[in-house]
C-alpha cells in the first residue's frame, strides 16, 4: 500500500504538470471509486475548475481547486496516479486544458475519491480520520508521549493508527522501530524517557529516506511516469527475514503484529517481558 513517502513522491512529480491547469473533464469509469456519490456528480463538481495546488494529508492526495473545492484521493492498496492517457485498470481519467491526462489506475479497485465543498468540509473530513503529520513541527517526542500515556497497544499498532499519526504504514513502521530499538509488541505506554525521542527521530528519518528514494516499489506502486521507487533497496529489516541484521548480524525474524507481517532483529529489539 502506498504510504506517506509514496504519496508525497506522486505529489511532487505531478504538481508541476497540473498546478495552474484547468480540468476539462473527469470521467469516472468505476462507480465504486466515488461511492456513495455518483461518478457524474463528482465530475460535475470539478469540471472547469483550475488546479490551484496539489497537496497531501497523510496518505491522501488533495487537489485544491478554484472555488474552494477539494478533490481528495486515497490510493489504498494498489492505486496509482499516472500522467498518461494509456494505462491498464483505469478507474478515473482527468483531462486537462493543455491536452494532458491523469489517470487513477487501480487493479484491485480499493482506491477512492471524494469531492468536498469548502475548507471546513475538508478540515472536518481529515479531523475525523487523521492525527498529526509526522513531518510537521507538531510531531514531537512530547506529543507521542501524550498520545501513548496509559495505552497498552503494541508499538507497531500505535504507529499504524492513522487517527494518531498520519501516513505511517507497515514498511515504515518496521524500519522506524528497528532504528529506535523498540520491539513491535512493546506496549507503547511502557516506553520511557529518551525512547520517545528515539522513536520520533526514527519515524522522521525513515519517512524522509523514503521520500529521498522516491518511495518503495514492492508490488504495485509506480511513479507518475510508470517508473519504480527505490526505497526497497535500502530496507534494514522489512522483508529481510532470514538475513543478518545490518547492525549486529543476528538473523532477522518475521512475526505477526497488529495483524501484519512484521520484521525485527530479536537482539536489537528486545522482546517485552511477559505480563
N, C-alpha and C positions, 0 to 999 in steps of 0.2 A: 504494500500500500504506500502510495506517495505520502511522505511525512513533510515536516516544515521545510527542510532543505530542498526537497524535490519541487514543492510548490513555489518556493522562493526562486528557484532556478527558472522555472517556467515563467514566472512574473518578470524576471529580469530580461529574459530572452524575448518575450512577447511585447513588453511595454513599448520599446522603440518603434515597433511596426504598427501598433494600434492606437497609441495615445495621440489625440488630436484628430483621428479619423472619425467618420460618421458611419453608423450601422445602417447599411442599405436594407438589409433584411436578415432575419434569423429564422431558419427553418428547423423546427423540432420534428425529427423523424421518428422518435420513440417517445410516446406519451408518458412512459414511466419516469422519464428524466425530470419533468416539471410537475408531476402529480403532487397534490391533488388539482393544481391548476392545469387547465388545458394548454397544450403547446401553443395554440394560436393566440391565447391570451398573453402568454409570456412574450411572444413575438411582437404582438401589437404594442406592448408596453415599452419595448426598446427600439422599435423601428424608427429610423430617422434621427436618433439621438447621437450626440457627439460623445466620444470616449474621453472624458477628462483625465482619468487616471486609472491605472491598473494597480490594485493594492492587494494585500494579503492579510488575513487574520487567522492565526493558527494554520490549519491545513486547508482553509478556504481561500479561493481566489475571488477577489471583489472587483467587478467592473463598475467604476464610479462614472455614471452617465449624466449628461446635461439634464436639467430639470429636477435634480435631487432624486434620481432614480438609480437603483443599485441592483446589478445582476450578480448574484452570488453563486459560485460553483464549488462543488466538492467532488474530487476525483475518485474518492473511495478506494477500492482495491485495484482496479485495472484501468482507470480512466487516464486519458492523455489529451492534452490540447496541442494540436499541430497546426502550424502556419502553412496550410496547403489546402487544396480542394480535392486531393486524391489520397484517400486513405481507406483502410478496412474498418468495419464495425463503427461507422459514423452514426452517431445518435443526434447530433445537432450541428448545423452548419451556419456560420455567421459570415455574411458577405459585407465587405467594406466599400466605402465610396471610391477608393483608389483601385478597385479591382481585386484586392487581396481577399483571402478567405481564411477563416479559422474554424477548425472542426474539433468537436468533442468526440473522440473515438473511445469506445469502451466495450471490450469483448464480453464482459460478464454483466454489464448493464446495471451496476450498482451506483454509479455516479449520479449526482442530482444537480438541479439548478432551480433557483427561486428568484423572482423579481420582488424587490422591496421598495416601497414608495415612501421616500423621506428618510432623513438621517435618524430620526427617533426610531422608526421601524427597524432600520439596520442595526442600531445600537442595542435595541431590545432583543433582536434575534440572536446576536452574539452573546449578550449578557446572560442569557439563559442556557448557553451551550459551552462557553469557553472561559477559562481562567486567564491568568497572567501570561503575557507574551514573554517567553524565556530569553529573548534577545533585547528586551526593553530594560530601562533603568529601574522599573518596578520589581524586576526579578532579582531579589536579594536573598542572602542566606537567612536574614531575619524573617522575610516573607515566607520562605519554605518552612522555617521553624514554626511559625504561627499556624500554617496550614497543617503541619504534621502533629501539632500538640494533641496528645491523648489518643492518637489514632493507632490501631493495630494492623492496618493494611500493610501488606508486604511492600517494600520499596519499589519493586517493579510495577505493581498495580498502581501505586501512588503516582508514578511518573506517567503512566498511560492514561490516567484520568484527565480527560480534556477539560473538565469543569474546574480543575485546579491549575493545570499547566497546559497551555495550548500548543499543540504541534508536535509533541514528542511521541513517537511510536515505538514499535518493537526494536527496530535496528538501533536507534539512538539511545534508547533506554539501556540496552545491554552494554553498549560501548561506554556510556557515562558511568554506569555502576562499576564497571571494571576499572576505569580510570580513578574513580573515587574510592576504590577498595571496599565497596559495600556489597554484601550478599543480596541477591534479588529477593530472597524471602525474609530478610531482616525487617521486623516491624518498623515502619517509618517513624513512629513516635518514640522509639528507643534510641535513635541517633543522639549523639551528644556533641556539644561544643563545635570543634572545628570540622566535624563530619558534615555539617550543613554547609560550611564554606566550601569544602571539597566537592560536595555534590553540586552545588550551584556552579562552581567553576568548571566541573566536568561536563555538565549539560551544555553550557555555553561553548566550551571547547569543541565538543563533537558536532554540534549544530553548525558552528562556523566552519569546521573542517568539511562537513557535508556540503555546505554551500560552495566552498572553495573547489571541491571536486565535482561540482555541478550534479550532485545527487548520486544515489546508488541505484544501479540497474541490476536487479536480481532476476526478475521475471518480465514485467510489463512496462516499467517506467521508461519514457523516452523524452528527449528534448523536443523543443517545438519543431526542429528540422528532422526528427526521427533518430538522431544520434543517441548513444547511451551515456549514462553517467559513469563516474569512475570511483566513487567512494568505496564500492565493494572491494577494490584492490587495497584499501587501507584498513580493513576491519582488523581489530585487535582480538576480539572474541567471537563476534557474531558469525554464525555458520562455520566456525573453526573447531567443532567437536573432534577430538582425537588428535589434534595438532598441539605442539608445545606452546605454552604461554610465552609471549614475547618478553615478559618481564622476569619470570623465574624458571621457565622450562617445564613446569607441571602441565600435564595433559588437560586441555580444555574439555569441559564437561557440558553436556546438554541436559537440562531439567525442564520441568513444566512449572511455570509461574504466571499468575494472572491469566491462566488459560492459554498461554502462548509458549511456543518453544523458546527456551531461554538459555543463553550461553554464558559460562563463567569460568574463572580459574578457582578451583577449590582451595588453593593455597593463598592466593592474593585476596580472595573474598571469603573470609571465614564464615562458615555456616552459623546462624544464630543458635544459642543454647535452647534446648527443649524446655518448654514452659513446665 
